Amino acid sequence: LVGVGFRADAKGQNLTLSLGYSHDIQIELPPEIKVEAVTERRANPIITLTSVDKQLIGHVASKIRSLRPPEPYKGKGIKFVGEQLRRKAGKAASV
């Protein structure tokens, strides 16, 4: 999660995301997937999904990412580890 105030909390099979909306988002994960949310001080939260089924992990990860995809100007949002984002110049670069 990249963004100021974005938080993730995992308890059992429930994942609670705070993504800047007026409410927190609760996600119930399938029992085959283990989830871990690590938040270190002064660092972005990292959500780790582990399972034997790669297809199920990809499906759940894309569902989570669809809640707040990374935007091209500031790069805020949910992105995969190691993903390169294509950044755009803002209005000031057009002058």
C-alpha positions in Angstrom: 0.0 0.0 0.0 1.5 3.3 -1.0 -0.2 6.4 0.3 -0.5 8.6 3.4 -2.9 7.0 5.9 -3.3 3.7 4.0 -3.4 0.9 6.5 -3.9 -2.9 6.5 -4.8 -5.2 9.4 -5.2 -9.0 9.1 -7.0 -11.1 11.7 -7.6 -14.7 10.8 -9.2 -14.8 7.4 -10.4 -11.2 7.6 -8.4 -8.3 6.0 -9.3 -4.8 6.9 -8.1 -2.0 4.6 -8.1 1.7 5.3 -7.7 3.3 1.8 -8.8 6.9 2.2 -12.5 6.3 1.7 -15.1 7.3 4.3 -15.2 3.7 5.6 -12.8 0.8 6.1 -13.1 -2.1 3.7 -13.5 -5.6 5.1 -12.5 -8.6 2.9 -13.3 -12.2 3.8 -10.5 -14.4 2.3 -10.9 -18.1 1.3 -9.7 -20.6 3.9 -6.9 -21.8 1.6 -5.1 -18.5 1.7 -3.0 -17.2 4.7 -2.7 -13.5 4.9 -0.2 -11.4 6.8 -0.1 -7.6 7.0 3.1 -6.0 8.2 3.3 -2.3 9.1 6.7 -1.0 10.2 7.1 2.5 11.5 7.8 5.1 8.7 7.2 2.5 6.0 4.4 1.5 3.7 2.2 -1.5 4.9 2.9 -4.8 3.1 0.3 -7.5 2.6 1.6 -11.0 2.0 -0.7 -13.8 0.7 0.5 -17.4 0.8 -1.2 -20.5 -0.6 -0.6 -23.6 -2.7 -3.0 -22.5 -5.4 -1.3 -19.8 -7.5 -4.4 -19.0 -9.5 -6.4 -18.3 -6.4 -3.7 -16.0 -5.1 -3.7 -14.1 -8.3 -7.4 -13.8 -8.3 -7.6 -12.5 -4.7 -4.6 -10.2 -5.2 -6.3 -8.6 -8.3 -9.5 -8.2 -6.3 -7.6 -6.4 -3.5 -5.7 -4.2 -6.1 -9.0 -3.2 -7.8 -10.1 -1.4 -4.6 -7.5 1.3 -5.2 -5.3 0.8 -8.3 -2.1 2.9 -8.5 -2.6 6.2 -10.1 0.0 7.5 -12.6 0.7 11.0 -11.2 1.7 10.4 -7.6 1.8 6.6 -7.6 -0.5 6.2 -4.7 -2.6 3.0 -4.4 -2.2 -0.7 -4.1 0.7 -2.1 -6.1 2.5 -5.4 -6.3 6.0 -5.7 -4.9 8.6 -5.0 -7.6 6.1 -3.5 -10.0 7.3 -0.7 -12.2 4.7 2.1 -12.6 4.6 4.4 -15.6 4.6 7.8 -14.1 3.2 10.9 -15.9 4.2 14.5 -15.7 1.7 16.8 -14.1 0.4 20.2 -15.4 3.6 22.0 -14.5 5.6 19.9 -17.0 3.6 21.1 -20.0 5.0 24.7 -19.8 
